[in-house]
Amino acid sequence: MLLSHRDFLKHIAEEIDFILDKTSGKNQKEVFEDAILSRAIIRSLEIIGEATKKLPVDLIRFSWKNFFKVQGKYSSAAACYPE
């Protein structure tokens, strides 16, 4: 089954909603110390990245450079709080 652009946008929105919902009311340290949540957020970022790659360039008004900076900072910070 081929997915439409709308399907990919839906996946992106669902992952963003998940991240916002699961981190609401938590500070950065609490998020990083929760190994399961940290891994789930990293996976959500991967899903967002893969879904965005499938969208046409004219639909994307987003700076991938900034996205990967944030993703890299999160991954690096998560490594500071080992399980």
Residue pairs with C-beta under 8 A, 6 or more apart in sequence:
3 54
5 54
5 55
5 56
5 59
8 51
8 52
8 54
8 55
9 51
9 55
9 59
11 47
11 48
11 51
12 47
12 48
12 51
12 52
15 44
15 45
15 47
15 48
15 51
16 44
16 48
18 40
18 44
19 41
19 44
22 37
22 40
22 41
23 31
23 37
23 41
26 34
28 77
29 81
31 37
31 38
31 41
32 38
32 77
32 78
32 80
32 81
33 81
35 83
38 78
38 81
41 74
42 71
42 74
42 75
42 78
45 71
45 74
49 67
49 71
52 60
52 62
52 64
